[in-house]
Amino acid sequence: MKVIFAIALKACASNIILYHNHPSGETDPSDADVKLTKRLLEVGELLDIKILDHLIVSNDRYFSFRDEGLI
């Protein structure tokens, strides 16, 4: 989390989009993904950096926290 926001702050970002993949290729978010996203949203709010979306990607599909109403 520190690295993500350090880079965003250094770039003077107002908004960011996060993404990652799961080695299994599964795009459904884990409980840890959901908890981490909520925490990232909280920290982003404190730093005035809006998280536009958090994506989990695979070769042929993706999961969007925004599309699913989780952001």
N, CA, C and O atoms as a Tripos MOL2 file, in Angstrom:
@<TRIPOS>MOLECULE
protein
  284   283    71     0     0
PROTEIN
NO_CHARGES

@<TRIPOS>ATOM
      1 N           0.8230   -1.1810    0.0000 N.3       1 MET1
      2 CA          0.0000    0.0000    0.0000 C.3       1 MET1
      3 C           0.8780    1.2610    0.0000 C.2       1 MET1
      4 O           0.5790    2.2290   -0.6990 O.2       1 MET1
      5 N           1.9430    1.2410    0.7740 N.am      2 LYS2
      6 CA          2.8270    2.4050    0.8260 C.3       2 LYS2
      7 C           3.4290    2.6900   -0.5370 C.2       2 LYS2
      8 O           3.5150    3.8440   -0.9560 O.2       2 LYS2
      9 N           3.8450    1.6350   -1.2290 N.am      3 VAL3
     10 CA          4.4730    1.8100   -2.5350 C.3       3 VAL3
     11 C           3.4690    2.3680   -3.5370 C.2       3 VAL3
     12 O           3.8020    3.2620   -4.3140 O.2       3 VAL3
     13 N           2.2560    1.8530   -3.5250 N.am      4 ILE4
     14 CA          1.2240    2.3230   -4.4520 C.3       4 ILE4
     15 C           1.0090    3.8190   -4.2970 C.2       4 ILE4
     16 O           1.0270    4.5620   -5.2780 O.2       4 ILE4
     17 N           0.8060    4.2590   -3.0580 N.am      5 PHE5
     18 CA          0.5140    5.6690   -2.8560 C.3       5 PHE5
     19 C           1.7560    6.5390   -2.9550 C.2       5 PHE5
     20 O           1.6450    7.7140   -3.3050 O.2       5 PHE5
     21 N           2.9280    6.0060   -2.6610 N.am      6 ALA6
     22 CA          4.1620    6.7790   -2.8500 C.3       6 ALA6
     23 C           4.3430    7.1140   -4.3270 C.2       6 ALA6
     24 O           4.7000    8.2390   -4.6770 O.2       6 ALA6
     25 N           4.0970    6.1340   -5.1850 N.am      7 ILE7
     26 CA          4.2180    6.3650   -6.6250 C.3       7 ILE7
     27 C           3.1630    7.3570   -7.0970 C.2       7 ILE7
     28 O           3.4640    8.2580   -7.8800 O.2       7 ILE7
     29 N           1.9300    7.1980   -6.6260 N.am      8 ALA8
     30 CA          0.8480    8.1090   -7.0180 C.3       8 ALA8
     31 C           1.1480    9.5340   -6.5630 C.2       8 ALA8
     32 O           0.9260   10.4840   -7.3140 O.2       8 ALA8
     33 N           1.6500    9.6890   -5.3430 N.am      9 LEU9
     34 CA          1.9770   11.0200   -4.8350 C.3       9 LEU9
     35 C           3.1390   11.6300   -5.6130 C.2       9 LEU9
     36 O           3.1120   12.8160   -5.9410 O.2       9 LEU9
     37 N           4.1470   10.8350   -5.9050 N.am     10 LYS10
     38 CA          5.3010   11.3270   -6.6550 C.3      10 LYS10
     39 C           4.8770   11.8000   -8.0420 C.2      10 LYS10
     40 O           5.4340   12.7610   -8.5730 O.2      10 LYS10
     41 N           3.8930   11.1260   -8.6250 N.am     11 ALA11
     42 CA          3.3930   11.4880   -9.9540 C.3      11 ALA11
     43 C           2.3390   12.5930   -9.8910 C.2      11 ALA11
     44 O           1.8270   13.0230  -10.9250 O.2      11 ALA11
     45 N           2.0160   13.0500   -8.6880 N.am     12 CYS12
     46 CA          0.9680   14.0700   -8.4900 C.3      12 CYS12
     47 C          -0.3720   13.6010   -9.0600 C.2      12 CYS12
     48 O          -1.1210   14.3920   -9.6340 O.2      12 CYS12
     49 N          -0.6620   12.3280   -8.8980 N.am     13 ALA13
     50 CA         -1.8990   11.7500   -9.4300 C.3      13 ALA13
     51 C          -3.1030   12.1940   -8.6100 C.2      13 ALA13
     52 O          -3.0340   12.2930   -7.3850 O.2      13 ALA13
     53 N          -4.1840   12.4550   -9.2910 N.am     14 SER14
     54 CA         -5.4550   12.7550   -8.6390 C.3      14 SER14
     55 C          -6.3300   11.5110   -8.5670 C.2      14 SER14
     56 O          -7.1620   11.3670   -7.6720 O.2      14 SER14
     57 N          -6.1250   10.6200   -9.5260 N.am     15 ASN15
     58 CA         -6.9010    9.3920   -9.6540 C.3      15 ASN15
     59 C          -5.9640    8.2510  -10.0330 C.2      15 ASN15
     60 O          -4.9480    8.4630  -10.6950 O.2      15 ASN15
     61 N          -6.3120    7.0460   -9.6090 N.am     16 ILE16
     62 CA         -5.5530    5.8680  -10.0290 C.3      16 ILE16
     63 C          -6.5050    4.7120  -10.3150 C.2      16 ILE16
     64 O          -7.6220    4.6670   -9.8000 O.2      16 ILE16
     65 N          -6.0510    3.7950  -11.1330 N.am     17 ILE17
     66 CA         -6.7410    2.5310  -11.3760 C.3      17 ILE17
     67 C          -5.7690    1.4340  -10.9800 C.2      17 ILE17
     68 O          -4.6300    1.4040  -11.4460 O.2      17 ILE17
     69 N          -6.2140    0.5480  -10.1350 N.am     18 LEU18
     70 CA         -5.3880   -0.5540   -9.6630 C.3      18 LEU18
     71 C          -5.7430   -1.8140  -10.4430 C.2      18 LEU18
     72 O          -6.8840   -1.9840  -10.8720 O.2      18 LEU18
     73 N          -4.7740   -2.6840  -10.6210 N.am     19 TYR19
     74 CA         -5.0740   -3.9790  -11.2370 C.3      19 TYR19
     75 C          -4.0510   -5.0040  -10.7770 C.2      19 TYR19
     76 O          -2.9260   -4.6700  -10.4050 O.2      19 TYR19
     77 N          -4.4650   -6.2420  -10.8130 N.am     20 HIS20
     78 CA         -3.5680   -7.3590  -10.5370 C.3      20 HIS20
     79 C          -4.1630   -8.6150  -11.1520 C.2      20 HIS20
     80 O          -5.3000   -8.6110  -11.6210 O.2      20 HIS20
     81 N          -3.3910   -9.6780  -11.1440 N.am     21 ASN21
     82 CA         -3.9120  -10.9470  -11.6300 C.3      21 ASN21
     83 C          -3.7860  -11.9940  -10.5350 C.2      21 ASN21
     84 O          -3.0520  -11.8100   -9.5640 O.2      21 ASN21
     85 N          -4.4970  -13.0750  -10.7010 N.am     22 HIS22
     86 CA         -4.3670  -14.2370   -9.8310 C.3      22 HIS22
     87 C          -3.6520  -15.3150  -10.6340 C.2      22 HIS22
     88 O          -4.0340  -15.5840  -11.7730 O.2      22 HIS22
     89 N          -2.6250  -15.9340  -10.0660 N.am     23 PRO23
     90 CA         -1.8960  -16.9830  -10.8050 C.3      23 PRO23
     91 C          -2.8030  -18.0980  -11.3330 C.2      23 PRO23
     92 O          -2.4920  -18.7350  -12.3390 O.2      23 PRO23
     93 N          -3.9220  -18.3260  -10.6500 N.am     24 SER24
     94 CA         -4.8400  -19.3850  -11.0780 C.3      24 SER24
     95 C          -5.6130  -19.0190  -12.3370 C.2      24 SER24
     96 O          -6.1880  -19.8920  -12.9870 O.2      24 SER24
     97 N          -5.6330  -17.7310  -12.6860 N.am     25 GLY25
     98 CA         -6.4350  -17.2750  -13.8160 C.3      25 GLY25
     99 C          -7.8560  -16.9370  -13.4310 C.2      25 GLY25
    100 O          -8.6060  -16.4030  -14.2490 O.2      25 GLY25
    101 N          -8.2430  -17.2360  -12.2050 N.am     26 GLU26
    102 CA         -9.5840  -16.9260  -11.6910 C.3      26 GLU26
    103 C          -9.6840  -15.4170  -11.4660 C.2      26 GLU26
    104 O          -8.7560  -14.8070  -10.9350 O.2      26 GLU26
    105 N         -10.7940  -14.8200  -11.8650 N.am     27 THR27
    106 CA        -10.9370  -13.3680  -11.7010 C.3      27 THR27
    107 C         -11.8500  -12.9620  -10.5490 C.2      27 THR27
    108 O         -11.9570  -11.7740  -10.2440 O.2      27 THR27
    109 N         -12.5050  -13.9100   -9.9100 N.am     28 ASP28
    110 CA        -13.3400  -13.5430   -8.7580 C.3      28 ASP28
    111 C         -12.4450  -13.0520   -7.6240 C.2      28 ASP28
    112 O         -11.4150  -13.6620   -7.3360 O.2      28 ASP28
    113 N         -12.8380  -11.9410   -6.9720 N.am     29 PRO29
    114 CA        -12.0040  -11.4150   -5.8960 C.3      29 PRO29
    115 C         -12.0630  -12.2970   -4.6500 C.2      29 PRO29
    116 O         -13.1110  -12.8390   -4.2990 O.2      29 PRO29
    117 N         -10.9170  -12.4270   -3.9940 N.am     30 SER30
    118 CA        -10.8710  -13.1400   -2.7170 C.3      30 SER30
    119 C         -11.3290  -12.1830   -1.6140 C.2      30 SER30
    120 O         -11.4650  -10.9810   -1.8430 O.2      30 SER30
    121 N         -11.5600  -12.7160   -0.4360 N.am     31 ASP31
    122 CA        -11.8900  -11.8610    0.7090 C.3      31 ASP31
    123 C         -10.7710  -10.8520    0.9550 C.2      31 ASP31
    124 O         -11.0250   -9.6950    1.2900 O.2      31 ASP31
    125 N          -9.5340  -11.3050    0.7850 N.am     32 ALA32
    126 CA         -8.3850  -10.4080    0.9670 C.3      32 ALA32
    127 C          -8.4000   -9.2760   -0.0670 C.2      32 ALA32
    128 O          -8.0590   -8.1390    0.2580 O.2      32 ALA32
    129 N          -8.7910   -9.5780   -1.3030 N.am     33 ASP33
    130 CA         -8.8870   -8.5420   -2.3430 C.3      33 ASP33
    131 C          -9.9180   -7.4890   -1.9570 C.2      33 ASP33
    132 O          -9.6800   -6.2910   -2.1100 O.2      33 ASP33
    133 N         -11.0570   -7.9410   -1.4600 N.am     34 VAL34
    134 CA        -12.1280   -7.0210   -1.0740 C.3      34 VAL34
    135 C         -11.6800   -6.1590    0.1040 C.2      34 VAL34
    136 O         -11.8920   -4.9460    0.0950 O.2      34 VAL34
    137 N         -11.0700   -6.7600    1.1070 N.am     35 LYS35
    138 CA        -10.5980   -6.0100    2.2760 C.3      35 LYS35
    139 C          -9.5190   -5.0100    1.8800 C.2      35 LYS35
    140 O          -9.5370   -3.8620    2.3230 O.2      35 LYS35
    141 N          -8.5920   -5.4420    1.0550 N.am     36 LEU36
    142 CA         -7.5210   -4.5530    0.6160 C.3      36 LEU36
    143 C          -8.0810   -3.3760   -0.1690 C.2      36 LEU36
    144 O          -7.6460   -2.2400    0.0200 O.2      36 LEU36
    145 N          -9.0340   -3.6360   -1.0380 N.am     37 THR37
    146 CA         -9.6330   -2.5640   -1.8340 C.3      37 THR37
    147 C         -10.3230   -1.5500   -0.9380 C.2      37 THR37
    148 O         -10.1910   -0.3450   -1.1530 O.2      37 THR37
    149 N         -11.0520   -2.0160    0.0580 N.am     38 LYS38
    150 CA        -11.7090   -1.0930    0.9930 C.3      38 LYS38
    151 C         -10.6840   -0.2330    1.7170 C.2      38 LYS38
    152 O         -10.8870    0.9680    1.8920 O.2      38 LYS38
    153 N          -9.5900   -0.8460    2.1340 N.am     39 ARG39
    154 CA         -8.5370   -0.1000    2.8420 C.3      39 ARG39
    155 C          -7.8620    0.8970    1.9000 C.2      39 ARG39
    156 O          -7.5760    2.0260    2.2990 O.2      39 ARG39
    157 N          -7.6080    0.4980    0.6740 N.am     40 LEU40
    158 CA         -7.0220    1.4060   -0.3070 C.3      40 LEU40
    159 C          -7.9390    2.5990   -0.5680 C.2      40 LEU40
    160 O          -7.4640    3.7240   -0.7220 O.2      40 LEU40
    161 N          -9.2380    2.3600   -0.6170 N.am     41 LEU41
    162 CA        -10.1990    3.4560   -0.8000 C.3      41 LEU41
    163 C         -10.1260    4.4380    0.3640 C.2      41 LEU41
    164 O         -10.1760    5.6520    0.1630 O.2      41 LEU41
    165 N         -10.0090    3.9100    1.5830 N.am     42 GLU42
    166 CA         -9.9190    4.7660    2.7730 C.3      42 GLU42
    167 C          -8.6560    5.6140    2.7430 C.2      42 GLU42
    168 O          -8.7070    6.8200    2.9850 O.2      42 GLU42
    169 N          -7.5340    4.9890    2.4500 N.am     43 VAL43
    170 CA         -6.2610    5.7140    2.4120 C.3      43 VAL43
    171 C          -6.2690    6.7290    1.2700 C.2      43 VAL43
    172 O          -5.8110    7.8590    1.4340 O.2      43 VAL43
    173 N          -6.7840    6.3250    0.1290 N.am     44 GLY44
    174 CA         -6.8820    7.2480   -0.9970 C.3      44 GLY44
    175 C          -7.7050    8.4750   -0.6580 C.2      44 GLY44
    176 O          -7.3660    9.5880   -1.0600 O.2      44 GLY44
    177 N          -8.7750    8.2760    0.0720 N.am     45 GLU45
    178 CA         -9.6120    9.4070    0.4770 C.3      45 GLU45
    179 C          -8.8250   10.3660    1.3680 C.2      45 GLU45
    180 O          -8.9180   11.5830    1.2130 O.2      45 GLU45
    181 N          -8.0540    9.8160    2.2960 N.am     46 LEU46
    182 CA         -7.2320   10.6610    3.1730 C.3      46 LEU46
    183 C          -6.1990   11.4670    2.3930 C.2      46 LEU46
    184 O          -5.8950   12.6070    2.7430 O.2      46 LEU46
    185 N          -5.6630   10.8650    1.3340 N.am     47 LEU47
    186 CA         -4.6220   11.5150    0.5390 C.3      47 LEU47
    187 C          -5.1830   12.3040   -0.6400 C.2      47 LEU47
    188 O          -4.4250   12.8930   -1.4100 O.2      47 LEU47
    189 N          -6.5100   12.3190   -0.7840 N.am     48 ASP48
    190 CA         -7.1870   12.9890   -1.8910 C.3      48 ASP48
    191 C          -6.7700   12.3990   -3.2400 C.2      48 ASP48
    192 O          -6.5700   13.1200   -4.2170 O.2      48 ASP48
    193 N          -6.6470   11.0730   -3.2660 N.am     49 ILE49
    194 CA         -6.3790   10.3400   -4.5060 C.3      49 ILE49
    195 C          -7.5350    9.3620   -4.7010 C.2      49 ILE49
    196 O          -7.6950    8.4160   -3.9300 O.2      49 ILE49
    197 N          -8.3280    9.5970   -5.7260 N.am     50 LYS50
    198 CA         -9.5040    8.7660   -5.9650 C.3      50 LYS50
    199 C          -9.1180    7.4920   -6.7050 C.2      50 LYS50
    200 O          -8.4050    7.5360   -7.7070 O.2      50 LYS50
    201 N          -9.5910    6.3680   -6.2060 N.am     51 ILE51
    202 CA         -9.3950    5.0920   -6.8960 C.3      51 ILE51
    203 C         -10.5910    4.8920   -7.8230 C.2      51 ILE51
    204 O         -11.7170    4.6890   -7.3680 O.2      51 ILE51
    205 N         -10.3350    4.9510   -9.1050 N.am     52 LEU52
    206 CA        -11.4120    4.8440  -10.0890 C.3      52 LEU52
    207 C         -11.8980    3.4140  -10.2480 C.2      52 LEU52
    208 O         -13.0870    3.1770  -10.4590 O.2      52 LEU52
    209 N         -10.9770    2.4580  -10.1460 N.am     53 ASP53
    210 CA        -11.3660    1.0560  -10.2790 C.3      53 ASP53
    211 C         -10.2260    0.1800   -9.7640 C.2      53 ASP53
    212 O          -9.0860    0.6280   -9.6390 O.2      53 ASP53
    213 N         -10.5510   -1.0460   -9.4750 N.am     54 HIS54
    214 CA         -9.5740   -2.0790   -9.1400 C.3      54 HIS54
    215 C          -9.9730   -3.2800   -9.9800 C.2      54 HIS54
    216 O         -11.0750   -3.8110   -9.8430 O.2      54 HIS54
    217 N          -9.0670   -3.7000  -10.8470 N.am     55 LEU55
    218 CA         -9.3450   -4.7800  -11.7850 C.3      55 LEU55
    219 C          -8.5420   -6.0210  -11.4270 C.2      55 LEU55
    220 O          -7.3950   -5.9320  -10.9900 O.2      55 LEU55
    221 N          -9.1600   -7.1710  -11.6190 N.am     56 ILE56
    222 CA         -8.4640   -8.4480  -11.5650 C.3      56 ILE56
    223 C          -8.5410   -8.9920  -12.9810 C.2      56 ILE56
    224 O          -9.6310   -9.1980  -13.5150 O.2      56 ILE56
    225 N          -7.3830   -9.2240  -13.5910 N.am     57 VAL57
    226 CA         -7.3490   -9.5900  -15.0040 C.3      57 VAL57
    227 C          -6.8120  -10.9960  -15.2180 C.2      57 VAL57
    228 O          -6.0150  -11.5060  -14.4300 O.2      57 VAL57
    229 N          -7.2690  -11.6060  -16.3010 N.am     58 SER58
    230 CA         -6.7170  -12.8830  -16.7580 C.3      58 SER58
    231 C          -6.5430  -12.7680  -18.2720 C.2      58 SER58
    232 O          -6.7330  -11.6900  -18.8360 O.2      58 SER58
    233 N          -6.1910  -13.8480  -18.9190 N.am     59 ASN59
    234 CA         -5.9700  -13.8060  -20.3690 C.3      59 ASN59
    235 C          -7.2200  -13.4340  -21.1530 C.2      59 ASN59
    236 O          -7.1300  -12.7470  -22.1700 O.2      59 ASN59
    237 N          -8.3830  -13.8780  -20.6930 N.am     60 ASP60
    238 CA         -9.5850  -13.6840  -21.5000 C.3      60 ASP60
    239 C         -10.7590  -13.0210  -20.7840 C.2      60 ASP60
    240 O         -11.8540  -12.9440  -21.3410 O.2      60 ASP60
    241 N         -10.5500  -12.5410  -19.5600 N.am     61 ARG61
    242 CA        -11.6410  -11.8580  -18.8500 C.3      61 ARG61
    243 C         -11.0700  -11.0010  -17.7320 C.2      61 ARG61
    244 O          -9.8710  -11.0190  -17.4500 O.2      61 ARG61
    245 N         -11.9610  -10.2570  -17.1090 N.am     62 TYR62
    246 CA        -11.5500   -9.4080  -15.9990 C.3      62 TYR62
    247 C         -12.7020   -9.2430  -15.0160 C.2      62 TYR62
    248 O         -13.8560   -9.5210  -15.3420 O.2      62 TYR62
    249 N         -12.3770   -8.7930  -13.8230 N.am     63 PHE63
    250 CA        -13.3680   -8.4360  -12.8180 C.3      63 PHE63
    251 C         -13.1130   -6.9800  -12.4600 C.2      63 PHE63
    252 O         -11.9830   -6.5980  -12.1560 O.2      63 PHE63
    253 N         -14.1580   -6.1730  -12.4960 N.am     64 SER64
    254 CA        -14.0690   -4.7550  -12.1660 C.3      64 SER64
    255 C         -14.8400   -4.4920  -10.8720 C.2      64 SER64
    256 O         -16.0460   -4.7270  -10.8010 O.2      64 SER64
    257 N         -14.1430   -4.0100   -9.8630 N.am     65 PHE65
    258 CA        -14.8130   -3.6550   -8.6160 C.3      65 PHE65
    259 C         -15.8420   -2.5550   -8.8640 C.2      65 PHE65
    260 O         -16.8950   -2.5510   -8.2270 O.2      65 PHE65
    261 N         -15.5600   -1.6170   -9.7830 N.am     66 ARG66
    262 CA        -16.5000   -0.5350  -10.0910 C.3      66 ARG66
    263 C         -17.7490   -1.0980  -10.7630 C.2      66 ARG66
    264 O         -18.8680   -0.7640  -10.3740 O.2      66 ARG66
    265 N         -17.5610   -1.9530  -11.7710 N.am     67 ASP67
    266 CA        -18.7060   -2.5200  -12.4830 C.3      67 ASP67
    267 C         -19.6100   -3.3180  -11.5450 C.2      67 ASP67
    268 O         -20.8260   -3.3610  -11.7360 O.2      67 ASP67
    269 N         -19.0200   -3.9420  -10.5420 N.am     68 GLU68
    270 CA        -19.7900   -4.7720   -9.6100 C.3      68 GLU68
    271 C         -20.3160   -3.9700   -8.4180 C.2      68 GLU68
    272 O         -20.8980   -4.5450   -7.4990 O.2      68 GLU68
    273 N         -20.1190   -2.6580   -8.4220 N.am     69 GLY69
    274 CA        -20.6540   -1.8020   -7.3590 C.3      69 GLY69
    275 C         -19.8700   -1.8680   -6.0490 C.2      69 GLY69
    276 O         -20.3840   -1.4820   -5.0000 O.2      69 GLY69
    277 N         -18.6440   -2.3490   -6.1030 N.am     70 LEU70
    278 CA        -17.8300   -2.4540   -4.8880 C.3      70 LEU70
    279 C         -16.9560   -1.2290   -4.6610 C.2      70 LEU70
    280 O         -16.2870   -1.1170   -3.6330 O.2      70 LEU70
    281 N         -16.9630   -0.3180   -5.6140 N.am     71 ILE71
    282 CA        -16.2820    0.9790   -5.4660 C.3      71 ILE71
    283 C         -17.3080    2.0490   -5.7670 C.2      71 ILE71
    284 O         -16.9940    3.2380   -5.7140 O.2      71 ILE71
@<TRIPOS>BOND
     1     1     2 1
     2     2     3 1
     3     3     4 2
     4     3     5 am
     5     5     6 1
     6     6     7 1
     7     7     8 2
     8     7     9 am
     9     9    10 1
    10    10    11 1
    11    11    12 2
    12    11    13 am
    13    13    14 1
    14    14    15 1
    15    15    16 2
    16    15    17 am
    17    17    18 1
    18    18    19 1
    19    19    20 2
    20    19    21 am
    21    21    22 1
    22    22    23 1
    23    23    24 2
    24    23    25 am
    25    25    26 1
    26    26    27 1
    27    27    28 2
    28    27    29 am
    29    29    30 1
    30    30    31 1
    31    31    32 2
    32    31    33 am
    33    33    34 1
    34    34    35 1
    35    35    36 2
    36    35    37 am
    37    37    38 1
    38    38    39 1
    39    39    40 2
    40    39    41 am
    41    41    42 1
    42    42    43 1
    43    43    44 2
    44    43    45 am
    45    45    46 1
    46    46    47 1
    47    47    48 2
    48    47    49 am
    49    49    50 1
    50    50    51 1
    51    51    52 2
    52    51    53 am
    53    53    54 1
    54    54    55 1
    55    55    56 2
    56    55    57 am
    57    57    58 1
    58    58    59 1
    59    59    60 2
    60    59    61 am
    61    61    62 1
    62    62    63 1
    63    63    64 2
    64    63    65 am
    65    65    66 1
    66    66    67 1
    67    67    68 2
    68    67    69 am
    69    69    70 1
    70    70    71 1
    71    71    72 2
    72    71    73 am
    73    73    74 1
    74    74    75 1
    75    75    76 2
    76    75    77 am
    77    77    78 1
    78    78    79 1
    79    79    80 2
    80    79    81 am
    81    81    82 1
    82    82    83 1
    83    83    84 2
    84    83    85 am
    85    85    86 1
    86    86    87 1
    87    87    88 2
    88    87    89 am
    89    89    90 1
    90    90    91 1
    91    91    92 2
    92    91    93 am
    93    93    94 1
    94    94    95 1
    95    95    96 2
    96    95    97 am
    97    97    98 1
    98    98    99 1
    99    99   100 2
   100    99   101 am
   101   101   102 1
   102   102   103 1
   103   103   104 2
   104   103   105 am
   105   105   106 1
   106   106   107 1
   107   107   108 2
   108   107   109 am
   109   109   110 1
   110   110   111 1
   111   111   112 2
   112   111   113 am
   113   113   114 1
   114   114   115 1
   115   115   116 2
   116   115   117 am
   117   117   118 1
   118   118   119 1
   119   119   120 2
   120   119   121 am
   121   121   122 1
   122   122   123 1
   123   123   124 2
   124   123   125 am
   125   125   126 1
   126   126   127 1
   127   127   128 2
   128   127   129 am
   129   129   130 1
   130   130   131 1
   131   131   132 2
   132   131   133 am
   133   133   134 1
   134   134   135 1
   135   135   136 2
   136   135   137 am
   137   137   138 1
   138   138   139 1
   139   139   140 2
   140   139   141 am
   141   141   142 1
   142   142   143 1
   143   143   144 2
   144   143   145 am
   145   145   146 1
   146   146   147 1
   147   147   148 2
   148   147   149 am
   149   149   150 1
   150   150   151 1
   151   151   152 2
   152   151   153 am
   153   153   154 1
   154   154   155 1
   155   155   156 2
   156   155   157 am
   157   157   158 1
   158   158   159 1
   159   159   160 2
   160   159   161 am
   161   161   162 1
   162   162   163 1
   163   163   164 2
   164   163   165 am
   165   165   166 1
   166   166   167 1
   167   167   168 2
   168   167   169 am
   169   169   170 1
   170   170   171 1
   171   171   172 2
   172   171   173 am
   173   173   174 1
   174   174   175 1
   175   175   176 2
   176   175   177 am
   177   177   178 1
   178   178   179 1
   179   179   180 2
   180   179   181 am
   181   181   182 1
   182   182   183 1
   183   183   184 2
   184   183   185 am
   185   185   186 1
   186   186   187 1
   187   187   188 2
   188   187   189 am
   189   189   190 1
   190   190   191 1
   191   191   192 2
   192   191   193 am
   193   193   194 1
   194   194   195 1
   195   195   196 2
   196   195   197 am
   197   197   198 1
   198   198   199 1
   199   199   200 2
   200   199   201 am
   201   201   202 1
   202   202   203 1
   203   203   204 2
   204   203   205 am
   205   205   206 1
   206   206   207 1
   207   207   208 2
   208   207   209 am
   209   209   210 1
   210   210   211 1
   211   211   212 2
   212   211   213 am
   213   213   214 1
   214   214   215 1
   215   215   216 2
   216   215   217 am
   217   217   218 1
   218   218   219 1
   219   219   220 2
   220   219   221 am
   221   221   222 1
   222   222   223 1
   223   223   224 2
   224   223   225 am
   225   225   226 1
   226   226   227 1
   227   227   228 2
   228   227   229 am
   229   229   230 1
   230   230   231 1
   231   231   232 2
   232   231   233 am
   233   233   234 1
   234   234   235 1
   235   235   236 2
   236   235   237 am
   237   237   238 1
   238   238   239 1
   239   239   240 2
   240   239   241 am
   241   241   242 1
   242   242   243 1
   243   243   244 2
   244   243   245 am
   245   245   246 1
   246   246   247 1
   247   247   248 2
   248   247   249 am
   249   249   250 1
   250   250   251 1
   251   251   252 2
   252   251   253 am
   253   253   254 1
   254   254   255 1
   255   255   256 2
   256   255   257 am
   257   257   258 1
   258   258   259 1
   259   259   260 2
   260   259   261 am
   261   261   262 1
   262   262   263 1
   263   263   264 2
   264   263   265 am
   265   265   266 1
   266   266   267 1
   267   267   268 2
   268   267   269 am
   269   269   270 1
   270   270   271 1
   271   271   272 2
   272   271   273 am
   273   273   274 1
   274   274   275 1
   275   275   276 2
   276   275   277 am
   277   277   278 1
   278   278   279 1
   279   279   280 2
   280   279   281 am
   281   281   282 1
   282   282   283 1
   283   283   284 2
@<TRIPOS>SUBSTRUCTURE
     1 MET1         2 RESIDUE 1 A MET
     2 LYS2         6 RESIDUE 1 A LYS
     3 VAL3        10 RESIDUE 1 A VAL
     4 ILE4        14 RESIDUE 1 A ILE
     5 PHE5        18 RESIDUE 1 A PHE
     6 ALA6        22 RESIDUE 1 A ALA
     7 ILE7        26 RESIDUE 1 A ILE
     8 ALA8        30 RESIDUE 1 A ALA
     9 LEU9        34 RESIDUE 1 A LEU
    10 LYS10       38 RESIDUE 1 A LYS
    11 ALA11       42 RESIDUE 1 A ALA
    12 CYS12       46 RESIDUE 1 A CYS
    13 ALA13       50 RESIDUE 1 A ALA
    14 SER14       54 RESIDUE 1 A SER
    15 ASN15       58 RESIDUE 1 A ASN
    16 ILE16       62 RESIDUE 1 A ILE
    17 ILE17       66 RESIDUE 1 A ILE
    18 LEU18       70 RESIDUE 1 A LEU
    19 TYR19       74 RESIDUE 1 A TYR
    20 HIS20       78 RESIDUE 1 A HIS
    21 ASN21       82 RESIDUE 1 A ASN
    22 HIS22       86 RESIDUE 1 A HIS
    23 PRO23       90 RESIDUE 1 A PRO
    24 SER24       94 RESIDUE 1 A SER
    25 GLY25       98 RESIDUE 1 A GLY
    26 GLU26      102 RESIDUE 1 A GLU
    27 THR27      106 RESIDUE 1 A THR
    28 ASP28      110 RESIDUE 1 A ASP
    29 PRO29      114 RESIDUE 1 A PRO
    30 SER30      118 RESIDUE 1 A SER
    31 ASP31      122 RESIDUE 1 A ASP
    32 ALA32      126 RESIDUE 1 A ALA
    33 ASP33      130 RESIDUE 1 A ASP
    34 VAL34      134 RESIDUE 1 A VAL
    35 LYS35      138 RESIDUE 1 A LYS
    36 LEU36      142 RESIDUE 1 A LEU
    37 THR37      146 RESIDUE 1 A THR
    38 LYS38      150 RESIDUE 1 A LYS
    39 ARG39      154 RESIDUE 1 A ARG
    40 LEU40      158 RESIDUE 1 A LEU
    41 LEU41      162 RESIDUE 1 A LEU
    42 GLU42      166 RESIDUE 1 A GLU
    43 VAL43      170 RESIDUE 1 A VAL
    44 GLY44      174 RESIDUE 1 A GLY
    45 GLU45      178 RESIDUE 1 A GLU
    46 LEU46      182 RESIDUE 1 A LEU
    47 LEU47      186 RESIDUE 1 A LEU
    48 ASP48      190 RESIDUE 1 A ASP
    49 ILE49      194 RESIDUE 1 A ILE
    50 LYS50      198 RESIDUE 1 A LYS
    51 ILE51      202 RESIDUE 1 A ILE
    52 LEU52      206 RESIDUE 1 A LEU
    53 ASP53      210 RESIDUE 1 A ASP
    54 HIS54      214 RESIDUE 1 A HIS
    55 LEU55      218 RESIDUE 1 A LEU
    56 ILE56      222 RESIDUE 1 A ILE
    57 VAL57      226 RESIDUE 1 A VAL
    58 SER58      230 RESIDUE 1 A SER
    59 ASN59      234 RESIDUE 1 A ASN
    60 ASP60      238 RESIDUE 1 A ASP
    61 ARG61      242 RESIDUE 1 A ARG
    62 TYR62      246 RESIDUE 1 A TYR
    63 PHE63      250 RESIDUE 1 A PHE
    64 SER64      254 RESIDUE 1 A SER
    65 PHE65      258 RESIDUE 1 A PHE
    66 ARG66      262 RESIDUE 1 A ARG
    67 ASP67      266 RESIDUE 1 A ASP
    68 GLU68      270 RESIDUE 1 A GLU
    69 GLY69      274 RESIDUE 1 A GLY
    70 LEU70      278 RESIDUE 1 A LEU
    71 ILE71      282 RESIDUE 1 A ILE
